[in-house]
Amino acid sequence: MFYVAWPSHENHAKRCLQALGISDKLVAKRLTEEKNTYFPISEWQPDVSLGVYPLPKDWVDKITPKHQG
């Protein structure tokens, strides 16, 4: 699997995670979504991930598979 980043569309990340079949798993881990990205950043949820770019590092770490070497 791979993730294609196209951050200019607010629903892209959500749709990609759904297509990869991991959206529900991440929501269960409390992945949040900013409902209105037109509000000032200071009014966004503190751990918001979907609908904004880039994803916070802690969410990137949860999504990225761990490779054993």
Short mmCIF file of the C-alpha atoms (twelve columns), coordinates in Angstrom:
data_MODEL
# 
_entry.id   MODEL 
# 
loop_
_atom_site.group_PDB 
_atom_site.id 
_atom_site.type_symbol 
_atom_site.label_atom_id 
_atom_site.label_alt_id 
_atom_site.label_comp_id 
_atom_site.label_asym_id 
_atom_site.label_seq_id 
_atom_site.Cartn_x 
_atom_site.Cartn_y 
_atom_site.Cartn_z 
_atom_site.pdbx_PDB_model_num 
ATOM 1  C CA . MET A 1  0.000   0.000  0.000  1 
ATOM 2  C CA . PHE A 2  1.001   3.594  -0.417 1 
ATOM 3  C CA . TYR A 3  -0.415  6.964  0.552  1 
ATOM 4  C CA . VAL A 4  -0.694  9.725  -2.031 1 
ATOM 5  C CA . ALA A 5  -0.570  13.220 -0.535 1 
ATOM 6  C CA . TRP A 6  -2.653  15.864 -2.210 1 
ATOM 7  C CA . PRO A 7  -3.175  18.312 0.632  1 
ATOM 8  C CA . SER A 8  -5.067  20.947 -1.312 1 
ATOM 9  C CA . HIS A 9  -8.330  19.009 -1.015 1 
ATOM 10 C CA . GLU A 10 -9.704  18.904 2.513  1 
ATOM 11 C CA . ASN A 11 -11.297 15.432 2.170  1 
ATOM 12 C CA . HIS A 12 -8.365  13.720 0.471  1 
ATOM 13 C CA . ALA A 13 -6.670  12.352 3.592  1 
ATOM 14 C CA . LYS A 14 -9.961  10.974 4.915  1 
ATOM 15 C CA . ARG A 15 -10.815 9.277  1.620  1 
ATOM 16 C CA . CYS A 16 -7.327  7.792  1.257  1 
ATOM 17 C CA . LEU A 17 -7.452  6.309  4.754  1 
ATOM 18 C CA . GLN A 18 -10.893 4.878  3.956  1 
ATOM 19 C CA . ALA A 19 -9.618  3.392  0.683  1 
ATOM 20 C CA . LEU A 20 -6.690  1.831  2.551  1 
ATOM 21 C CA . GLY A 21 -9.162  0.314  5.012  1 
ATOM 22 C CA . ILE A 22 -7.584  1.900  8.088  1 
ATOM 23 C CA . SER A 23 -9.859  4.885  8.718  1 
ATOM 24 C CA . ASP A 24 -12.096 3.161  11.289 1 
ATOM 25 C CA . LYS A 25 -9.062  1.791  13.150 1 
ATOM 26 C CA . LEU A 26 -7.532  5.275  13.413 1 
ATOM 27 C CA . VAL A 27 -10.805 6.874  14.488 1 
ATOM 28 C CA . ALA A 28 -11.013 4.227  17.212 1 
ATOM 29 C CA . LYS A 29 -7.568  5.428  18.327 1 
ATOM 30 C CA . ARG A 30 -9.105  8.923  18.580 1 
ATOM 31 C CA . LEU A 31 -8.005  10.370 15.251 1 
ATOM 32 C CA . THR A 32 -9.967  13.597 15.017 1 
ATOM 33 C CA . GLU A 33 -11.161 15.682 12.099 1 
ATOM 34 C CA . GLU A 34 -11.335 19.433 11.863 1 
ATOM 35 C CA . LYS A 35 -14.865 20.212 10.675 1 
ATOM 36 C CA . ASN A 36 -14.155 23.747 9.468  1 
ATOM 37 C CA . THR A 37 -10.638 24.444 8.237  1 
ATOM 38 C CA . TYR A 38 -11.720 27.963 7.326  1 
ATOM 39 C CA . PHE A 39 -11.692 28.923 11.008 1 
ATOM 40 C CA . PRO A 40 -8.421  30.430 12.263 1 
ATOM 41 C CA . ILE A 41 -5.853  27.794 13.275 1 
ATOM 42 C CA . SER A 42 -6.139  29.031 16.861 1 
ATOM 43 C CA . GLU A 43 -9.736  27.716 16.899 1 
ATOM 44 C CA . TRP A 44 -8.933  24.227 15.571 1 
ATOM 45 C CA . GLN A 45 -9.078  21.188 17.837 1 
ATOM 46 C CA . PRO A 46 -5.667  20.706 19.482 1 
ATOM 47 C CA . ASP A 47 -4.990  17.197 18.088 1 
ATOM 48 C CA . VAL A 48 -6.743  17.669 14.767 1 
ATOM 49 C CA . SER A 49 -5.456  15.528 11.930 1 
ATOM 50 C CA . LEU A 50 -7.915  14.997 9.103  1 
ATOM 51 C CA . GLY A 51 -8.751  17.937 6.906  1 
ATOM 52 C CA . VAL A 52 -5.449  19.699 7.533  1 
ATOM 53 C CA . TYR A 53 -1.889  19.278 6.332  1 
ATOM 54 C CA . PRO A 54 0.477   17.998 7.462  1 
ATOM 55 C CA . LEU A 55 -0.637  15.292 9.844  1 
ATOM 56 C CA . PRO A 56 0.900   15.714 13.290 1 
ATOM 57 C CA . LYS A 57 3.977   13.485 13.773 1 
ATOM 58 C CA . ASP A 58 2.320   11.296 16.394 1 
ATOM 59 C CA . TRP A 59 -0.375  10.363 13.846 1 
ATOM 60 C CA . VAL A 60 2.182   9.775  11.105 1 
ATOM 61 C CA . ASP A 61 3.915   7.371  13.496 1 
ATOM 62 C CA . LYS A 62 0.606   5.538  14.158 1 
ATOM 63 C CA . ILE A 63 -0.152  5.198  10.439 1 
ATOM 64 C CA . THR A 64 3.358   4.245  9.285  1 
ATOM 65 C CA . PRO A 65 4.022   0.515  9.481  1 
ATOM 66 C CA . LYS A 66 6.860   -0.530 11.741 1 
ATOM 67 C CA . HIS A 67 9.543   -2.334 9.766  1 
ATOM 68 C CA . GLN A 68 11.724  -4.864 11.493 1 
ATOM 69 C CA . GLY A 69 15.265  -4.964 10.184 1 
# 
